[in-house]
Amino acid sequence: MLFMSFRENLKDEMEYQGITLKELSAQTAISKGTLSNYLKENCSVPAADVAVKIAQALGVTVEYLVLGEITAKTEQKDPIQKSLSRLSSR
């Protein structure tokens, strides 16, 4: 089985959900610069506590971000529904 990198999984999940670096930064309290570094080639996987914050904000597991296993997602939400949930919680 071919696994994608943390960078690829994070990028793909952000695109799938339509979330920007600015939004993810606001939800996780992780700077845009730090998040941007995780999206660059040859980046390392973040520390566990940082990966947990990112995964929680995206509604996926850390294992999903690290390994890319679809079955590891905590829930499959429609991107529009997820956006509405974020808006209503503000």
C-alpha positions as CSV (number, residue, x, y, z in Angstrom):
1,M,0.0,0.0,0.0
2,L,1.3,3.4,-0.9
3,F,1.1,6.1,1.8
4,M,1.1,9.8,1.2
5,S,3.1,12.2,3.3
6,F,1.8,14.4,6.1
7,R,2.2,17.4,3.7
8,E,0.2,15.8,1.0
9,N,-2.6,14.6,3.3
10,L,-2.8,18.0,5.0
11,K,-2.9,19.8,1.7
12,D,-5.5,17.5,0.3
13,E,-7.7,17.7,3.3
14,M,-7.5,21.5,3.4
15,E,-8.5,21.6,-0.3
16,Y,-11.3,19.1,0.2
17,Q,-12.8,21.2,3.0
18,G,-12.1,24.5,1.4
19,I,-10.2,25.8,4.4
20,T,-7.4,28.4,4.1
21,L,-4.2,28.7,6.0
22,K,-5.6,31.7,7.8
23,E,-8.7,29.8,8.9
24,L,-6.7,26.8,10.1
25,S,-4.3,29.1,11.9
26,A,-7.2,30.8,13.7
27,Q,-8.7,27.4,14.7
28,T,-5.5,25.9,15.9
29,A,-3.6,28.9,17.3
30,I,-0.7,27.8,15.1
31,S,0.9,30.6,13.0
32,K,0.3,30.7,9.3
33,G,4.0,30.5,8.8
34,T,4.4,27.3,10.7
35,L,1.4,25.7,8.9
36,S,2.8,26.9,5.6
37,N,6.1,25.1,6.4
38,Y,4.2,21.9,6.9
39,L,2.9,22.2,3.3
40,K,6.4,22.7,1.8
41,E,8.5,19.9,0.2
42,N,10.8,18.1,2.5
43,C,9.0,19.2,5.6
44,S,8.9,17.1,8.7
45,V,5.9,15.8,10.5
46,P,4.9,18.2,13.4
47,A,5.2,17.4,17.0
48,A,2.4,15.2,18.3
49,D,0.6,18.0,20.1
50,V,0.6,20.2,17.0
51,A,-0.6,17.3,14.8
52,V,-3.4,16.7,17.2
53,K,-4.5,20.4,17.1
54,I,-4.5,20.3,13.3
55,A,-6.3,17.0,13.1
56,Q,-9.0,18.2,15.6
57,A,-9.6,21.4,13.6
58,L,-10.0,19.4,10.4
59,G,-12.2,16.7,12.0
60,V,-9.8,13.9,11.1
61,T,-7.4,11.7,13.1
62,V,-3.7,12.2,13.4
63,E,-3.3,8.8,11.8
64,Y,-5.2,10.0,8.8
65,L,-2.9,13.0,8.4
66,V,0.2,10.9,8.9
67,L,-0.8,7.8,7.0
68,G,-3.5,8.9,4.7
69,E,-5.8,6.0,5.6
70,I,-9.4,6.9,4.6
71,T,-10.8,4.5,7.2
72,A,-9.1,6.5,10.0
73,K,-11.2,9.6,9.4
74,T,-13.3,10.4,12.4
75,E,-16.2,11.6,10.3
76,Q,-17.0,12.4,6.7
77,K,-18.8,15.7,6.6
78,D,-20.0,17.5,3.6
79,P,-17.7,20.6,3.1
80,I,-20.8,22.9,3.1
81,Q,-22.2,21.4,6.3
82,K,-18.7,21.7,7.9
83,S,-18.6,25.4,6.9
84,L,-22.0,26.0,8.3
85,S,-21.0,24.4,11.6
86,R,-18.0,26.6,11.8
87,L,-20.1,29.7,11.1
88,S,-22.7,28.8,13.7
89,S,-20.2,28.2,16.4
90,R,-18.8,31.8,16.2
